[in-house]
Amino acid sequence: MSSYTRILVKVSGERVAGESHDRVLDMPSLQEIANELKDLHNQGVQVAVVIGGGNMIRGKEVAALGIEAAQGHQMGMLATVINALALQSVLESKGVHSRVMSAIEIDRVAEPYIRRRAMRHMEKGRIVIFAAGTGNPFFTTDTAGALRAIEIGAQVYIKATKVDGIYDSDPVKNPAAKHLPKLSYKDVLVDDLKVMDGAAVALCRENQLPLMVCKVGDVAEALQGKAKFTLVQ
């Protein structure tokens, strides 16, 4: 059983699209994500999720096409709402109660984000899916994850990636890359390790929020110490 009682998991939009990225929403990938979250929930852990929208729209990429930058980011926020609703549907089909809470007003389809209400949902055993990032343009969903984790009192912020932690170089390009099981936020900043954006790192560091980086599908086992991961504190 996990020693953590409340966690926040960051789910990327790319993960929702699946390995091939040939469709916007890949049902096997959504099923895999939902099963992983259900496993965590069944361990008695209170689970919150922040979901990205990169499988549909990225604010920076849209802005590069000529759309006004702030509006491009707002389009990206709406993409995260679509992903959150899809994930909620799959979770509910598995008997896991969940709530989507949006940082932008869209009350016909999602609850507004209210910190105390989110915490109450979790206390009642519901998985809370945070959508629309921080509600502000120019902030990534990595930063939204750090912010929400701090607000709800999560004990760890979990970022599941394609690799099982942080390495001293790219393990895909360098088979001899060394896995780093523990790091400080100072190490991440000084060595310019591309874990997540600077604003998210700064939030975690200033609020002493541990960051766990592990492989997609290994979150439950990583929390139990049965899978490889990197812990940044």
Secondary structure as UniProt FT lines:
FT   STRAND          6..11
FT   HELIX           13..17
FT   HELIX           27..42
FT   TURN            43..44
FT   STRAND          46..51
FT   TURN            54..56
FT   HELIX           59..64
FT   TURN            65..66
FT   HELIX           69..93
FT   TURN            94..95
FT   STRAND          98..102
FT   TURN            107..109
FT   STRAND          111..112
FT   HELIX           115..123
FT   TURN            124..125
FT   STRAND          127..131
FT   TURN            133..134
FT   TURN            137..138
FT   HELIX           141..152
FT   STRAND          156..161
FT   STRAND          166..167
FT   TURN            171..173
FT   TURN            175..176
FT   STRAND          179..180
FT   STRAND          182..183
FT   HELIX           185..190
FT   TURN            191..192
FT   HELIX           198..206
FT   TURN            207..208
FT   STRAND          211..215
FT   TURN            216..217
FT   HELIX           219..223
FT   TURN            224..225
FT   STRAND          229..232
//
